[in-house]
Amino acid sequence: MAKAITDVFAPGLLVVVVLLAVGWHSTRSLTGVAWGFLAAFFCGILPYAFIIAGVRLGRLTDLHLRVRRQRFVPLAVTMTSVVAGITALTVLDAPREILALVAAMLAGLAVTLTVTKWWKVSVHTAVAGGVVAVLALSYGPALAWCSPAVVLIGWSRVRLRDHTVAQTVVGALIGSSIAAGVFALLR
């Protein structure tokens, strides 16, 4: 069960879902979903493809980057891809909410990458916490009912012995606070 939760709520998948949801919210149309998909390409799909390729080539041990020293390059590639995405979205005049979300993702990623140099903070709970915060800001506080999913994801990471409780809690705090702060400020 823990493995299934970890896989279903993988950061790359959550990023795609939240970008599509915020894309829809930004225009209330399929045009917004298309903007969300373009952002998802740079922020989720391309980085996840890089990780999959790394695993297949034997450069990375697994899709969840369990080995802390293997995290730097994939996270740096993700940051580069997100910056490219922000550039493309800005040039193409994407909706403000999409740009705000991508900027929040970049800020959260920068903090996570910095912390990862010294400690194996949970990217799973960081992304999940950020997703819940952004959905609650976009669609209203009623979406805070998603918060137990962050706890469930944290449980799965601890159960699989990929993280300690502290690493999952700190990840959720980093993700939710940075996402909420940056997204609220820029949207």
trRosetta pair geometry for C-beta under 8 A, 3 or more apart (Angstrom, degrees):
i j d omega theta_ij theta_ji phi_ij phi_ji
1 4 5.7 -56 -151 35 32 112
1 5 6.5 31 153 -18 66 105
1 156 7.7 -123 121 -108 71 100
2 5 5.8 -54 -149 36 32 111
2 6 6.3 34 153 -19 65 107
2 155 7.2 -120 -115 122 98 79
2 156 4.1 160 -156 -141 74 74
2 157 8.0 -164 -174 -32 106 21
2 159 3.9 -134 -106 92 152 131
2 160 5.1 -175 134 -49 127 90
3 6 5.7 -54 -147 38 31 113
3 7 6.2 26 156 -15 65 109
3 156 7.5 -177 -45 -168 18 110
3 160 6.5 114 -77 -94 67 124
4 7 5.9 -59 -145 40 28 108
4 8 6.0 22 160 -16 67 112
5 8 6.0 -57 -136 40 26 105
5 9 5.9 -9 172 16 64 114
5 152 6.0 -126 -154 147 142 98
5 153 6.2 -161 154 -103 109 54
5 155 7.7 1 101 78 162 90
5 156 3.9 -148 85 -77 123 152
6 9 6.8 -75 -137 56 16 85
6 10 7.0 52 154 -75 57 74
6 64 6.5 -13 167 -93 119 147
6 124 6.7 -55 -138 -115 75 154
6 153 7.3 115 -96 -150 52 74
6 156 4.7 -163 -52 140 83 128
6 157 6.4 123 -101 -76 108 64
6 160 6.1 2 -46 -19 152 153
6 162 7.6 101 -123 13 145 150
7 10 5.9 -12 -159 -42 33 108
8 13 7.2 -106 172 89 36 160
9 13 6.9 -137 -145 74 20 119
9 14 6.1 37 -167 -58 67 114
9 124 6.6 79 115 -163 98 102
9 128 6.2 25 172 -87 123 120
9 149 7.0 174 -110 171 146 106
9 152 8.0 123 -9 99 161 100
9 153 4.9 -105 106 -101 150 117
9 156 7.7 129 48 42 122 151
10 13 4.8 83 63 10 85 106
10 14 7.0 -162 88 -7 40 88
10 48 7.8 91 128 -119 128 123
10 63 7.0 -30 -133 136 143 118
10 64 7.1 -118 -124 -93 100 86
10 124 7.2 -69 -130 -111 37 94
11 14 5.7 -60 -144 39 32 109
11 15 6.2 37 159 -25 68 105
11 123 5.3 -43 -53 138 150 102
11 124 6.0 -120 -50 -100 91 47
11 126 7.8 8 -106 70 124 87
11 127 4.0 138 -127 -6 91 163
11 128 8.0 -98 -96 -36 69 71
12 15 5.8 -51 -149 30 29 115
12 16 6.9 29 154 -17 61 103
12 44 4.7 126 -164 -162 68 83
12 45 7.5 118 -175 -76 108 28
12 47 6.5 -156 -107 87 108 98
12 48 3.6 85 -148 -76 157 123
12 51 7.5 -138 -49 31 143 138
13 16 5.9 -54 -155 33 35 110
13 17 6.5 32 151 -17 67 107
13 44 7.3 127 -71 -168 16 129
13 48 8.0 84 -46 -94 60 154
14 17 5.6 -56 -147 38 34 112
14 18 6.2 27 159 -15 69 107
14 127 5.0 126 79 140 137 117
14 128 6.1 -102 -127 -85 165 61
14 131 5.1 -93 174 -57 114 151
15 18 6.2 -58 -143 39 26 103
15 19 6.3 24 159 -17 63 111
15 40 6.6 146 125 -131 86 77
15 43 5.2 -143 169 127 130 103
15 44 3.7 178 91 -81 118 113
15 105 6.9 75 -132 -126 110 139
15 127 6.5 -66 -56 -156 85 127
15 131 7.9 -118 -79 -79 39 111
16 19 6.0 -61 -148 38 27 109
16 20 6.4 24 157 -16 64 108
16 40 4.3 73 -124 -153 70 126
16 44 4.3 -146 -54 101 81 164
16 45 6.7 79 -87 -52 118 83
17 20 6.0 -60 -151 37 28 108
17 21 6.3 25 154 -17 65 110
17 131 7.3 35 83 -144 105 135
18 21 5.5 -54 -144 40 34 112
18 22 6.0 27 159 -13 69 108
18 101 7.0 -171 133 -166 106 136
18 130 7.8 -4 -106 115 177 88
18 131 4.5 -132 -69 -129 136 91
18 134 5.9 70 -169 81 128 134
18 135 6.6 -106 -126 -56 95 95
19 22 6.0 -55 -138 43 29 104
19 23 5.9 38 155 -27 62 108
19 36 4.3 150 142 -166 76 84
19 37 7.5 146 119 -67 114 23
19 39 4.7 -155 -157 91 132 113
19 40 4.3 180 76 -66 145 89
19 43 6.4 145 -62 61 146 134
19 44 7.0 -145 7 -8 136 128
19 98 7.1 61 -155 -136 84 88
19 101 6.5 164 -105 119 70 143
19 102 7.8 52 -112 -71 112 84
20 23 5.4 -51 -144 35 28 118
20 24 6.5 33 155 -20 62 101
20 33 5.7 26 -155 -142 81 80
20 36 4.3 136 -100 130 35 141
20 37 6.6 45 -94 -64 89 68
20 40 6.5 8 -46 -48 83 143
21 24 5.9 -51 -153 33 30 110
21 25 6.5 27 150 -16 63 108
21 36 7.3 144 27 -137 32 155
21 135 6.4 -5 121 -107 148 97
21 138 7.2 124 130 94 99 154
21 139 7.7 -54 166 -40 114 127
22 25 5.3 -52 -144 40 37 114
22 26 6.2 47 153 -33 66 102
22 36 6.2 147 68 -105 71 115
22 97 5.4 -154 173 143 101 113
22 98 6.3 147 118 -90 109 59
22 101 5.1 106 108 -51 169 156
22 134 6.5 -41 -72 154 130 119
22 135 7.9 -113 -64 -89 88 59
22 138 5.5 -122 -110 -99 81 159
23 26 5.7 -50 -149 23 29 115
23 27 7.4 -20 169 20 60 99
23 32 4.2 153 159 153 66 75
23 33 5.0 119 113 -101 122 27
23 34 7.2 -176 176 45 136 33
23 35 4.8 175 -137 75 107 85
23 36 2.3 -105 -23 -37 143 111
23 37 7.1 4 -55 -13 177 60
23 39 7.1 -173 -70 28 115 122
23 95 7.5 137 -134 41 57 131
23 97 8.0 179 -89 95 31 111
23 98 5.9 46 -93 -88 73 113
24 27 7.4 -96 -161 54 25 73
24 28 6.9 50 168 -109 66 30
24 29 7.7 180 -144 46 59 23
24 32 5.1 136 -101 100 19 122
24 33 5.3 31 -72 -69 79 85
24 36 6.8 -24 -21 -17 64 149
25 28 7.2 16 -145 -67 24 64
25 32 6.9 -163 47 163 33 151
25 97 6.4 -112 94 142 100 165
25 138 4.8 57 136 177 174 119
25 139 6.5 -111 -100 -68 137 81
26 32 4.5 166 64 -136 89 119
26 35 6.7 -69 70 74 143 142
26 36 7.8 165 18 -55 122 97
26 95 3.7 115 167 120 135 159
26 96 7.4 175 -142 53 114 59
26 97 4.0 -154 -95 48 105 126
26 98 5.8 -35 -52 -33 165 89
27 31 5.0 -71 114 78 162 100
27 32 3.4 -172 33 -52 101 108
27 35 7.3 112 -7 14 128 132
27 95 6.0 -134 -47 -68 94 147
28 32 6.8 75 6 0 22 145
29 32 5.5 115 60 4 63 95
29 33 7.6 -117 113 2 45 89
30 33 5.0 -47 -150 36 49 118
30 34 6.3 56 148 -25 70 97
31 34 5.6 -50 -154 31 33 114
31 35 6.7 35 147 -17 63 100
32 35 5.5 -49 -151 35 37 113
32 36 6.3 40 148 -19 66 104
32 95 6.3 0 -119 -5 88 152
32 98 7.8 -170 -157 -52 77 118
33 36 5.3 -51 -149 37 35 116
33 37 6.3 39 150 -23 65 101
34 37 5.5 -48 -147 33 33 113
34 38 6.6 36 152 -20 63 100
35 38 5.7 -51 -150 33 33 111
35 39 6.5 30 152 -13 65 105
35 89 7.4 84 -164 -133 93 103
35 94 5.1 134 -153 -145 119 98
35 95 5.7 89 133 13 171 100
35 98 5.0 -104 144 -64 117 162
36 39 5.7 -56 -149 40 32 110
36 40 6.0 36 151 -24 66 108
36 98 6.4 -136 -82 -111 59 115
37 40 5.3 -52 -143 37 33 116
37 41 6.6 47 153 -31 63 94
38 41 5.7 -42 -158 18 32 116
38 42 7.4 16 152 -3 60 102
38 85 7.6 151 139 -149 76 94
38 88 7.1 -133 163 118 116 124
38 89 6.8 146 113 -88 118 89
38 92 7.7 -67 148 71 163 158
38 94 7.3 -145 79 -99 131 127
39 42 6.2 -66 -160 43 36 101
39 43 5.6 3 158 4 74 122
39 85 5.8 92 -139 178 57 126
39 89 6.1 34 -85 -79 91 137
39 94 7.2 102 -58 -154 109 159
39 98 5.3 -156 -44 -173 148 108
39 101 7.2 65 164 86 158 112
39 102 5.4 -123 -150 -72 119 120
40 43 6.0 -69 -124 54 28 94
40 44 4.8 -31 -166 36 72 118
40 45 5.9 68 137 -18 79 102
41 44 7.6 -23 -61 54 7 75
41 45 4.9 -39 -131 45 43 127
41 46 6.0 56 160 -26 62 101
41 85 7.3 165 78 -107 77 113
42 45 7.8 21 -7 46 18 87
42 46 5.8 -7 -126 21 31 132
42 81 5.1 179 -172 160 71 86
42 82 6.1 128 139 -102 101 35
42 84 5.8 -154 -141 85 125 90
42 85 2.7 165 102 -74 157 117
42 88 6.9 174 -54 37 148 130
42 102 7.7 28 86 -136 121 128
43 46 8.0 74 16 39 16 96
43 47 7.1 -28 170 4 26 123
43 78 7.8 56 -153 -170 48 89
43 81 7.0 171 -84 117 31 103
43 82 5.3 61 -103 -104 78 87
43 85 5.6 -70 -44 24 82 174
43 102 6.1 -133 -66 -124 137 89
43 105 5.6 26 -147 126 132 164
44 47 6.5 -73 -145 44 15 102
44 48 6.0 8 166 -15 60 117
45 48 6.0 -62 -145 39 23 108
45 49 6.3 25 156 -22 62 108
46 49 5.7 -53 -146 33 29 113
46 50 6.7 34 153 -22 62 102
46 81 4.8 -174 97 -149 128 144
47 50 5.5 -51 -153 30 36 115
47 51 6.7 33 151 -17 66 102
47 74 7.0 96 -171 -179 92 84
47 77 6.3 147 -122 108 80 93
47 78 3.9 46 -121 -105 139 87
47 81 5.4 -157 -58 49 89 152
47 82 7.9 6 -47 -42 131 87
48 51 5.6 -51 -151 36 37 111
48 52 6.3 40 150 -20 67 103
49 52 5.6 -50 -145 36 33 113
49 53 6.3 35 154 -19 65 105
50 53 5.8 -55 -150 37 29 111
50 54 6.4 33 150 -22 63 106
50 74 6.2 160 111 -130 113 82
50 77 5.1 -152 158 125 167 148
50 78 7.6 -150 52 -63 139 71
50 81 7.9 -148 -16 -40 139 143
51 54 5.5 -52 -149 34 33 116
51 55 6.6 33 153 -19 65 101
51 60 6.3 -64 -158 66 68 170
51 63 5.9 90 137 -142 120 62
51 65 7.0 -80 -137 -51 124 103
51 74 5.2 55 -87 -137 90 137
52 55 5.9 -54 -152 34 32 109
52 56 6.3 27 153 -15 66 108
52 63 6.8 14 -87 -108 64 100
53 56 5.7 -57 -145 41 32 110
53 57 6.0 21 159 -11 67 112
54 57 6.0 -62 -140 44 26 103
54 59 4.5 -85 -159 73 80 105
54 60 3.7 53 130 -1 113 117
54 73 7.9 149 -108 98 146 120
54 74 6.5 -88 -3 -77 162 112
55 58 7.7 39 178 -71 30 24
55 59 7.8 -84 -61 55 21 67
55 60 4.9 -57 -71 78 61 100
55 61 7.4 -18 -120 103 82 14
55 62 6.3 48 -114 -130 121 17
55 63 5.9 -30 -50 -65 152 65
59 70 7.9 148 142 -144 70 111
60 63 7.9 92 122 -79 128 29
60 65 6.7 -51 -161 -98 122 72
60 67 7.9 -171 -156 44 67 112
60 70 5.3 128 -126 176 78 134
60 74 6.9 46 -91 -47 143 132
61 66 6.4 -71 83 49 122 99
61 67 5.4 87 17 -7 131 123
61 70 6.5 -170 8 -10 91 170
62 65 7.0 -142 79 -46 76 23
62 66 5.5 28 50 3 127 106
62 67 8.0 124 26 -2 91 89
64 124 7.5 -5 -149 -55 108 115
64 162 6.6 -37 128 -141 136 154
65 70 5.7 -154 -149 98 82 100
65 71 4.8 97 166 -94 131 81
65 74 6.1 -133 -88 53 137 146
65 123 7.4 31 62 20 123 143
66 162 5.3 -99 -122 -132 98 101
67 70 4.3 62 84 7 102 115
67 71 7.6 -166 93 -30 56 80
68 71 5.7 -42 -162 3 41 120
68 116 6.5 -174 -159 -173 92 87
68 120 4.5 -101 -87 -87 119 104
69 72 7.2 -29 -172 -2 43 106
70 73 7.4 -54 -173 33 51 99
70 74 7.3 31 146 2 75 114
71 74 6.3 -76 -156 50 40 101
71 75 5.5 28 160 -16 80 119
71 113 7.9 -170 135 -123 105 67
71 116 5.2 -104 104 176 143 143
71 120 7.9 155 -18 -125 151 80
71 123 7.9 177 -143 -35 128 135
72 75 6.1 -69 -146 43 23 105
72 76 6.0 21 160 -19 65 111
72 113 7.2 91 -128 -155 61 94
72 116 7.1 180 -77 112 68 122
72 117 7.6 64 -92 -90 110 73
73 76 5.7 -55 -141 38 29 111
73 77 6.2 31 158 -19 64 105
74 77 5.6 -52 -144 37 32 112
74 78 6.3 37 153 -23 64 104
75 78 5.4 -48 -147 34 34 116
75 79 6.5 39 151 -21 64 100
75 109 6.6 176 -168 -172 94 97
75 112 7.0 -139 -145 105 138 103
75 113 4.7 168 139 -99 136 102
75 116 6.8 133 -7 46 168 160
76 79 5.6 -48 -148 33 34 113
76 80 6.5 35 151 -19 63 104
76 113 7.1 108 -68 -138 64 142
77 80 5.6 -53 -150 36 33 113
77 81 6.3 33 151 -19 65 107
78 81 5.6 -57 -148 38 31 112
78 82 6.2 32 153 -20 66 106
78 109 6.2 -140 112 -150 115 143
79 82 5.7 -54 -146 36 31 111
79 83 6.4 33 154 -19 64 103
79 106 6.7 94 -140 -141 76 80
79 109 5.5 178 -86 127 86 132
79 110 6.8 92 -118 -76 128 72
79 113 6.8 -22 -49 -40 134 155
80 83 5.8 -52 -149 35 31 111
80 84 6.5 32 150 -18 63 104
81 84 5.6 -52 -150 36 33 113
81 85 6.3 38 149 -22 64 104
82 85 5.3 -50 -149 35 34 117
82 86 6.5 38 152 -21 66 99
82 102 6.4 174 -166 -174 91 92
82 105 6.0 -144 -139 107 138 111
82 106 4.9 173 132 -87 135 91
82 109 6.5 151 8 25 162 159
83 86 5.7 -48 -147 33 33 111
83 87 6.5 36 151 -20 63 104
83 106 6.8 98 -69 -121 67 133
84 87 5.6 -54 -152 35 32 114
84 88 6.4 29 153 -16 66 106
85 88 5.8 -55 -145 39 31 108
85 89 6.0 28 158 -16 67 110
85 102 5.8 -139 114 -152 116 140
86 89 5.8 -57 -142 41 28 110
86 90 6.1 30 157 -22 64 109
86 99 6.9 88 -140 -143 80 79
86 102 5.3 176 -84 125 84 128
86 103 6.6 88 -114 -74 129 71
86 106 6.7 -15 -44 -42 138 146
87 90 5.9 -58 -148 35 25 110
87 91 6.3 22 157 -15 63 109
88 91 5.9 -57 -146 39 29 109
88 92 6.1 12 161 -5 65 116
89 92 6.0 -65 -140 49 26 102
89 94 3.8 -32 -170 1 91 142
89 98 6.2 -140 -160 119 139 115
89 99 5.7 176 126 -88 128 83
89 102 6.4 137 26 18 160 161
90 93 7.6 29 178 -73 30 34
90 94 7.1 -52 -64 23 28 97
90 99 6.6 87 -79 -117 75 126
94 98 4.7 -86 153 78 121 131
94 99 5.6 144 85 -50 109 92
95 98 4.9 91 67 5 84 103
95 99 7.2 -159 96 -3 44 88
96 99 5.7 -59 -150 41 35 110
96 100 6.1 37 154 -23 69 107
96 186 7.4 -163 176 145 90 78
96 187 5.8 119 130 -151 100 54
97 100 5.6 -53 -145 36 30 113
97 101 6.3 31 156 -19 64 105
97 138 7.0 86 -159 -113 133 110
97 187 5.0 37 -105 -136 64 112
98 101 5.8 -56 -150 36 30 110
98 102 6.4 25 155 -15 65 107
99 102 5.9 -56 -145 39 31 108
99 103 6.2 32 155 -18 65 107
99 186 6.9 -117 110 149 88 124
100 103 5.7 -56 -148 38 29 112
100 104 6.3 32 152 -21 64 105
100 182 7.1 166 -176 136 76 77
100 183 5.1 95 145 -141 106 57
100 185 7.8 173 -146 73 111 60
100 186 3.7 170 -120 98 93 104
100 187 3.9 -87 7 -69 173 73
101 104 5.5 -52 -148 35 33 113
101 105 6.4 36 151 -21 64 102
101 134 6.0 75 -119 -149 101 145
101 183 5.9 34 -91 -113 56 109
101 187 7.8 45 -40 -78 71 111
102 105 5.5 -48 -149 33 35 115
102 106 6.5 38 151 -20 64 102
103 106 5.6 -51 -149 35 33 113
103 107 6.4 34 153 -18 65 104
103 182 5.7 -148 115 164 93 122
103 183 7.9 158 73 -83 90 53
103 186 5.5 34 65 22 144 176
104 107 5.8 -53 -147 37 32 111
104 108 6.3 30 154 -16 65 108
104 130 6.8 159 141 -162 113 118
104 134 6.8 154 93 -84 158 122
104 178 6.6 144 -166 134 79 79
104 179 4.6 78 166 -135 125 57
104 181 7.9 150 -124 69 101 61
104 182 3.8 164 -102 86 76 118
104 183 4.3 -8 -60 -54 150 85
104 186 7.3 -153 -47 35 90 128
105 108 5.8 -57 -147 40 30 110
105 109 6.1 31 155 -21 65 109
105 130 7.3 115 -97 153 64 153
105 179 7.5 36 -72 -107 50 94
106 109 5.6 -55 -145 37 29 113
106 110 6.4 33 155 -23 63 104
107 110 5.8 -52 -149 31 30 112
107 111 6.7 25 155 -13 63 104
107 178 5.2 -162 115 178 107 116
107 182 4.8 163 31 -65 152 157
108 111 5.9 -57 -151 38 32 107
108 112 6.1 31 153 -18 67 110
108 126 6.2 154 176 163 115 111
108 127 7.7 128 133 -90 143 56
108 130 5.5 -12 -95 -85 166 148
108 174 6.7 122 -147 141 84 90
108 175 5.6 57 -152 -122 133 59
108 178 4.4 153 -85 96 79 135
108 179 5.7 7 -58 -58 136 81
108 182 7.7 -127 -35 20 85 140
109 112 5.6 -55 -142 40 31 112
109 113 6.1 33 157 -22 66 106
110 113 5.8 -52 -145 36 27 111
110 114 6.5 29 153 -20 61 107
111 114 5.6 -55 -150 36 32 113
111 115 6.3 28 155 -15 67 107
111 174 5.6 -166 117 -167 130 118
111 178 5.9 -156 16 -73 147 156
112 115 5.9 -56 -145 39 30 108
112 116 6.1 36 154 -27 64 109
112 121 6.1 -135 -142 83 76 127
112 123 6.0 82 -171 -103 144 84
112 126 5.5 104 -91 157 127 173
112 171 7.6 50 -116 -130 106 82
112 174 6.4 134 -76 128 78 144
112 175 7.8 34 -68 -73 119 82
113 116 5.6 -53 -145 32 29 117
113 117 7.4 46 152 -34 57 89
114 117 6.2 -41 -170 6 35 113
115 118 6.6 -80 -171 49 43 89
115 119 5.7 -51 168 59 84 96
115 121 4.7 22 118 -9 132 138
115 170 7.6 -174 -172 141 154 126
115 174 7.1 -90 -12 -93 156 161
116 119 7.1 -95 -113 71 26 49
116 120 6.7 47 -135 -113 73 41
116 121 6.1 -99 -74 31 70 92
119 167 7.1 -159 156 -107 101 97
119 170 8.0 -2 119 89 136 157
120 163 6.6 -148 118 -109 104 81
120 167 5.8 -7 96 -133 75 144
121 126 6.7 61 138 -49 110 127
121 167 5.5 -167 -126 -158 37 81
121 170 5.4 -95 -129 101 104 112
121 171 4.8 150 168 -77 89 86
121 174 6.7 27 175 12 147 149
122 125 4.2 44 105 22 126 102
122 126 6.3 168 99 -17 65 85
122 154 6.9 111 102 -115 171 74
122 157 5.4 69 -128 151 131 170
122 162 7.8 96 -111 112 95 102
122 163 4.7 8 -76 -103 106 166
122 167 5.0 112 -29 137 90 88
122 168 4.5 29 -2 -102 156 55
122 170 7.5 129 24 67 86 76
122 171 3.4 -97 65 -17 81 160
122 172 7.5 4 76 -32 119 71
123 126 5.3 -54 -142 38 35 116
123 127 6.1 32 160 -16 69 105
123 171 6.6 -111 -54 -144 15 129
124 127 6.4 -63 -153 38 22 103
124 128 6.2 16 154 -14 62 113
124 153 5.3 -156 148 165 110 117
124 154 7.7 170 101 -80 109 47
124 156 7.8 -101 145 77 157 106
124 157 5.5 177 56 -68 142 132
124 163 8.0 -141 37 -9 115 146
124 168 7.6 -29 75 -124 101 89
124 171 6.9 44 61 143 58 154
125 128 5.4 -54 -138 43 37 113
125 129 5.9 41 160 -23 69 105
125 150 5.9 85 -147 -168 83 87
125 153 5.7 165 -87 103 71 112
125 154 4.9 48 -90 -79 132 88
125 157 6.8 -95 -32 8 104 150
125 163 8.0 -135 -1 92 121 169
125 168 4.6 109 -21 -162 155 72
125 169 7.5 -38 135 -62 158 15
125 171 3.8 101 73 97 100 118
125 172 4.2 -60 159 -57 109 82
125 175 6.6 -169 125 12 58 139
126 129 6.0 -55 -147 36 24 109
126 130 6.4 23 154 -16 60 110
126 171 4.0 -92 -46 -175 81 83
126 172 6.7 -122 -81 -71 38 27
126 174 5.2 -25 -122 80 105 104
126 175 3.4 154 -172 -56 52 114
127 130 5.6 -58 -149 40 31 112
127 131 6.2 36 153 -24 66 105
127 175 5.8 -112 -42 -133 17 143
128 131 5.6 -51 -146 33 31 113
128 132 6.6 30 156 -17 64 104
128 149 6.3 -142 -167 116 121 94
128 150 4.5 159 126 -108 118 77
128 153 4.9 166 -43 38 166 160
128 172 6.8 -38 78 -109 96 87
128 175 6.8 76 55 108 49 160
129 132 6.0 -55 -150 36 30 109
129 133 6.4 30 153 -18 64 108
129 150 5.3 76 -76 -129 68 140
129 171 7.0 161 2 126 129 69
129 172 3.8 140 -63 -156 134 62
129 173 7.0 -79 -169 -33 168 16
129 174 7.5 109 71 65 144 53
129 175 3.6 120 66 83 105 111
129 176 3.5 -85 163 -43 104 91
129 179 7.2 163 113 21 76 131
130 133 5.7 -57 -147 37 32 112
130 134 6.2 25 159 -15 67 109
130 175 3.9 -98 -32 174 91 92
130 176 6.0 -142 -71 -80 42 38
130 178 6.9 -32 -99 73 110 86
130 179 3.3 137 -143 -44 87 150
130 180 7.8 -143 -132 -28 59 66
131 134 6.1 -59 -144 40 27 106
131 135 6.1 24 159 -16 65 110
131 146 7.6 -96 113 136 95 144
131 175 8.0 -13 1 158 65 125
131 179 7.6 -64 -33 -174 27 170
132 135 5.9 -57 -143 39 27 109
132 136 6.2 27 158 -18 64 109
132 143 7.2 -176 -158 133 65 96
132 144 7.0 74 175 -127 105 48
132 146 4.7 -165 -117 96 96 112
132 147 5.5 105 -167 -84 153 59
132 149 7.2 171 -74 59 120 106
132 150 5.9 -68 -15 -43 145 122
132 176 6.6 -25 68 -106 100 106
133 136 5.9 -60 -150 37 27 109
133 137 6.4 22 154 -15 64 108
133 175 7.6 175 7 129 126 76
133 176 4.4 143 -46 -150 129 73
133 177 7.8 -157 -94 -52 162 20
133 179 4.7 130 73 92 130 113
133 180 4.0 -95 179 -62 132 95
133 183 7.3 146 121 36 102 139
134 137 5.7 -55 -146 39 32 110
134 138 6.0 26 157 -16 67 111
134 179 5.3 -80 -46 162 99 119
134 180 7.3 -140 -63 -82 55 55
134 183 5.2 -171 -110 -98 91 174
135 138 5.7 -59 -140 42 30 107
135 139 5.6 -18 177 23 69 113
135 143 4.5 -123 129 145 102 150
135 146 6.3 33 76 22 144 154
136 139 7.0 -66 -117 57 18 78
136 140 6.9 -64 -164 106 53 24
136 141 5.4 39 -167 -113 102 43
136 142 7.9 174 -129 50 76 37
136 143 4.6 -152 -86 74 60 99
136 144 5.1 52 -106 -64 132 74
136 146 7.7 -142 -54 38 94 112
137 180 6.4 159 -47 -132 132 75
137 183 5.9 134 75 113 159 125
137 184 5.9 -122 -138 -78 145 88
137 187 7.6 140 140 25 125 152
138 143 7.9 -1 62 23 80 157
139 142 7.3 -82 123 59 94 92
139 143 5.0 78 77 -32 114 137
140 143 6.4 118 74 -3 60 93
141 144 5.3 -6 -177 -16 68 116
142 145 6.7 -12 164 -8 59 107
143 146 5.6 -3 169 -2 76 113
144 147 5.4 5 176 -26 68 115
145 148 7.5 -26 173 12 53 100
146 149 5.2 -35 -179 17 71 122
146 150 7.6 76 133 -22 77 89
147 150 5.7 -44 -164 21 50 113
147 151 7.2 45 145 -13 70 100
148 151 5.3 -50 -154 36 49 115
148 152 6.2 52 148 -22 73 103
149 152 5.4 -52 -146 38 35 115
149 153 6.3 38 153 -21 66 102
150 153 5.8 -51 -148 36 31 111
150 154 6.4 34 150 -19 63 105
150 172 5.2 98 173 -125 126 125
150 176 7.8 4 -117 -57 161 122
151 154 5.6 -53 -150 36 32 114
151 155 6.4 38 150 -23 64 103
152 155 5.5 -48 -149 32 32 115
152 156 6.6 33 152 -21 63 102
153 156 5.7 -52 -151 32 34 112
153 157 6.6 32 152 -18 65 104
153 168 7.7 176 108 -154 77 118
154 157 5.8 -56 -150 35 33 109
154 158 6.4 26 155 -13 67 107
154 163 7.8 -87 -153 87 66 133
154 165 7.4 62 166 -139 114 59
154 168 3.5 117 -142 164 96 138
154 169 7.0 63 -140 -60 146 54
154 171 7.7 171 -101 62 97 115
154 172 6.5 -39 -68 -41 126 129
155 158 5.9 -61 -149 41 30 107
155 159 5.8 32 155 -23 67 112
156 159 5.6 -54 -140 38 29 115
156 160 6.2 22 161 -13 64 109
157 160 6.1 -58 -146 41 26 105
157 162 5.0 -86 -165 68 74 108
157 163 4.4 9 144 30 113 117
157 167 7.7 -117 129 97 131 107
157 168 5.3 154 70 -88 130 119
158 161 7.4 29 177 -81 37 33
158 162 7.8 -96 -74 49 19 69
158 163 5.9 -67 -77 81 58 79
158 164 6.8 41 -115 -162 94 20
158 165 5.7 29 -100 -73 141 63
158 168 6.1 -73 -46 -17 99 143
163 167 4.0 -131 -166 85 105 128
163 168 5.1 120 117 -50 138 87
163 171 7.6 -36 -153 -12 159 138
164 167 4.8 101 50 3 74 101
164 168 7.3 -145 92 -1 43 84
165 168 6.0 -62 -154 39 33 107
165 169 6.2 29 153 -18 69 109
166 169 5.8 -57 -143 39 31 109
166 170 6.0 27 161 -16 67 109
167 170 6.0 -52 -139 40 27 108
167 171 6.2 33 156 -23 60 108
168 171 5.6 -52 -147 35 31 116
168 172 6.5 30 155 -18 64 105
169 172 5.9 -56 -151 36 31 109
169 173 6.3 28 152 -17 65 108
170 173 5.6 -55 -145 39 33 112
170 174 6.2 34 156 -20 67 105
171 174 5.9 -56 -146 37 28 109
171 175 6.1 22 160 -14 64 112
172 175 5.9 -58 -142 41 27 109
172 176 6.0 16 166 -11 65 113
173 176 6.4 -59 -136 42 23 101
173 177 5.9 12 170 -9 62 116
174 177 6.5 -68 -142 42 19 101
174 178 6.0 4 170 -6 61 117
175 178 6.5 -66 -140 43 18 100
175 179 5.9 12 167 -12 61 118
176 179 6.0 -60 -138 43 23 107
176 180 5.9 19 165 -16 63 114
177 180 6.0 -56 -140 40 24 107
177 181 6.0 21 162 -17 62 114
178 181 5.9 -58 -141 40 27 109
178 182 5.9 13 168 -6 66 113
179 182 6.5 -62 -137 44 21 98
179 183 5.6 14 169 -12 62 121
180 183 6.2 -61 -134 44 19 107
180 184 5.9 16 167 -16 60 116
181 184 6.2 -62 -144 38 19 106
181 185 6.2 14 160 -17 60 114
182 185 5.8 -61 -146 39 28 111
182 186 6.1 1 167 0 66 117
183 186 6.5 -72 -139 47 22 94
183 187 5.8 17 172 -26 65 115
184 187 6.7 -51 -127 26 20 104
